[in-house]
Amino acid sequence: MIGLFSYLVFFLAQASIFAIVCLGLNLQWGYTGLFNIGVAGFFLVGAYTFAILCGPEYLMHLGGFDLPFLVGLVGALVASGIVAFVVGIPTLRLREDYLAIVTIGIATTLQLVALNAQELTGGSQGAASIPRPLPGLFDTVIGRNLLMLALVLVVMGLVYAGLEAMVRSPWGRVLKAIREDETAASSLGKNAFGYRLQAFVIGSSIMGLGGALYASFIGFVSPQDFQPILTFQIWTMLIVGGSGNNKGALQVKGGAAQVILIGLVLMVTLVFRPRGLIGEEAAVSSGAVLDSGTLETGKTG
């Protein structure tokens, strides 16, 4: 019974980490229409940044800064945002499948860098002994996992609340307008590229935050942890839950069986619930969404 409870805690902690990543993807795809297939790449950047900033001194690669846990989280968030900004400037003018091809290529490139830049990441050996918060507070594995679960749930709640406030603001309404009809939004004086870049950077930063939590929770990362299957698992979570709704993005990751069932679940969902289990909330008419007065309040300058 104790073993089952311990597994459940471990499962919920990992599921909540992936739900945080899914929230970042929902901002990009569900609210802005950005077809990002490079989720694993930004997750990787966050994980390795946290390992370098907070991990012990490594013999073969960069590390040993031994910074506080919160500093590591912020560092991972910032590093992922910087990478997204650099990537987004030349790529976000692309559309749909072209953007998808570029982003999956970037994720693959980042994984190859992690694999070959041994002095930076440890190469194929990865980074080990990544610390958790308050390591001396609990002596048992289940106690440490419960602490991590509580922390992840707090972070997930903060991310959810922050995104809800953002997407329900005038800024969020502009994102939806751009998603539905970018030409119409641009005709009302909105810088569509600027808004797309903002959503891409914020969403990717959240993915990096999830990567940092994952690195701390597991205690070890290697390039093999960031295969393309990770991206498709996150996408499946979003599609099954329902894009365009942050409640739908908070879906659990179904363990090892998900790798087998991922195609079946996705197919059945698309056939019977094309808007997902929890689809986007009913909105006012497109004319109201694109009302110049409403959009004008969301203008960032």
N, C-alpha and C positions, 0 to 999 in steps of 0.2 A: 504493500500500500504506500509506503514511504517512497519507494522507487517510482511508482506511478505519479505521485504528487511532484516529485523532483523533476520528472520528465515534462509534466504539464507546465511547471514554472519555466523550465528551459524553453519549451515550445512557445509559450506566450511571450517571453522576452524577445525571442528571435522574430516571431510574427509581428510584434509591435515595431521592431526596427524596420522591417520591410514595409510596414504600413506608413511609416514616416517617409520613406523613399517614394512610396506610391503617391503620397500627398504632393510631393514635389513634381512628379510626373503629371499629376492631375492639373496643376497650375499651367503647365506647358501645353498639354494636349487638350484637356477637358475645357479649359477656359480660354486658351489662346490659339489652339489649333496647330501647335508646333509638333511635328512628327519626329520626336527624338528617340532614336534607337541606340543611343550611346549611354544609357543609364549606368551600365557597369563601369564605364570609364570615370564618371564623376564620383561614383561610389568608391572606386579604387583610390582616387586622389584624396578623398577624405580619410580613408582607412590608413593609408601610408603616412599622410601628414600627421595624424594623431600618433602613430607608432614612433615617428621620428621625434616629435616634440615631447612626448610623455614617456617613451620607452627608456630602458636602461642603456648604458653604454655598450655598443656592439663592436665586436672585434673587426668585422668585415665590412660594415657599412655605416652610414650616417645615423647618429642618434646620441643618446646620453644626455639630452638636455634636462630630462627629469622634471618637466614643467607640471603645474597643477592640472587636474582633470578638466576643469572648465576652460582653461587656456587652450588645452588641446582641442576641445570641441569648437571653440571660436576659431582657432587656427585652421581646422579642417574646413569649416564653413567658408572662411575667407579664401583659402587656397582653391577650393572648388569653384567659388564665384569668379576668381581671377581667371582660371582656366576657361570657364564658360564665356567670360567676356572676350577673351582673346579669340576663342573659337567662334563666337557668335558674330563678331564684326564682319568677317568675310563670308559667313555661311547662311545667315538668317535672311538674306535676300532670295535664297533658293526656296522652292516650294515642294511640299508633299514628298514624293518619292525621292527627289534629288536631295532634299535635306536629310531624309532617312539614310540614304547611302553614305553621305558625308559623315553623319554622326556615328554610324556603326564603324566606319573606317577610323574615326578618331578614337573610339573606345578600344579598337584593336591595337592602334598605335600606342596608346597609353599602357595597355597590357604588355606589349613587347618592350616598352621602355622599362617597366617594372621587372621584366624577366631578364633583361640584358644589362641594365645599369646597376651592376652589383654593388658598387661603392655607395650608391644612393639608397637602394631598396633591399639589398641582400640577394638579389637575383632569384634563382629558383629555390634557394634555401628559405626565403621569406624573412619575416621579422617576428621574433618570439618574445615571450615574457612581457607582453604589453599589459600595463597595469589597469586595474579597476579602481573606482573611487573608494576611499576609506578601506584600504585592503586589510587593516587589522581589526575591523569592527566585528567580523564574524569568523569563527573557526571552522564552520562546516560549509560544504559546497552548496547545500540548499539555502543556507542563510545568505551566502554571497550572491546566489542567483536571485533570491527574493529582493535583495537590495538593488540589484541591477534592473530587475523587472520594474520596481517602483520608480526608479530614476527614468527609465525609458518611457514609462507611462506618463510621467510628468512632462518630459520633453515632447512627447506626442501630443499631449493636451495643449501645450503652449503653441506648437506649430499649427495645430488645427485651429485654435482660437485666432491666431494671427492671420492665417490664410482666410478664414471666414470673414474677418473684419476687412481684409484687403479686397476680396472678390465682391463683397457687397457694397463697397465704396464706389464713388464715381470712377476711380481708376479701374476697378474690376469690370464695370459696365463698358468701359472703353475696350478692354480686352475682348469681351464677348462680341462687341460690335465689329472689331477687327476680324475675329474668328468667322463671323457670319458673312460679312461683306467688307473686305478691306478697302475696296475702292470707295464705297460710300463713306466709310469712316475717314478716309484721307481727304475726301472732298469737303468735309466739315472742319478741316484744319488740324487733324490729328496726325502726329508723326508715327505712322504704323510701325516703321522699323524700330524706332526708339522704344515703343511699348513692347514689341516682340522681344527685343534685347533684354529689357528689364525682367520680363517674365522668365526668359531663358536663364538668366543669371540667378534669380531668386530660386527657381525650381532646382537648378543644378546645385546651388549651395545647400539646399535641404537634403539632396541626395548625398552630398559630401558629409553632412552632419550624421546621416544614417550610417555611412561608412565608418565614421569615427566611433559611433556607439557599437557597431559590429566588431571592430578591432578590439575594443576594450572588453566586450563581452566574451568573445572567443579566446582572446589572448594571443592569437597568432594569425598572421595573414601571409599569403603567398600569391603569386600571379594566377595560380589555378583557381583561386576563389572568385575570379572576376571574368569568367567565361561568358560568352553571349547568352547562354541559357538563363543567366541571372536577369538580364534585361527582359527576356521574354516572360519570365515568371512575374516580374513586376507589371508588365503590360497585361498579362492575364488577370492579375489581381484587379487592375483598374477597369478592364473591360467587363469582367464578371460583376464587379461591384457597381459599376456605372460611372462613366466619366462625366465631368461637369457638375459633380456633387461630391463635396469632401466627405460626406458620410459614407458614400459608396466606396471611396478610396481606402477607407479603413477596413480592409479585408485581411483575413489571416492567410498565412502561407501554409499550404497543406502538406508539409513534410516531404519525405522522399517519394511518396506516392504521386505527388503533383507532377513530377517529371514524366511519369507514365500517363497520367490522366489529363495533362495540360491541353493536348489537342482536342480530346473528347469534350472536356468542360467548355473550352472556348467555342467549339462548333455548336454545341447544344445551346449555349447562351446566345450566340449570334442568331440562331434560328428562331428560338422561342422568346427571347428577351433582348432584342437588338439594342435597346437603350441601357442594358445592364440590370442587375437586380434592384439597384436604387438609382434610377436615372436622374437626369438633370431636372431641377425643379421647373415647373411651368413658369414661363416668363411672359411679360407683356409682349405685345405685338412688336415685330421687328421695326416698325415705324417709330414706336415709342422708344425702343432701345437706341435708335439712331437719332432721336430728337436732338436738335442742335443745342437746345438749352441744357438738356441732361448731360450731354457730352462736354459741354463747355465747362461744367463744374469739375470735370475730371481732367481738365487740361493741365499738364505739368509745365507748360512753357516751352 
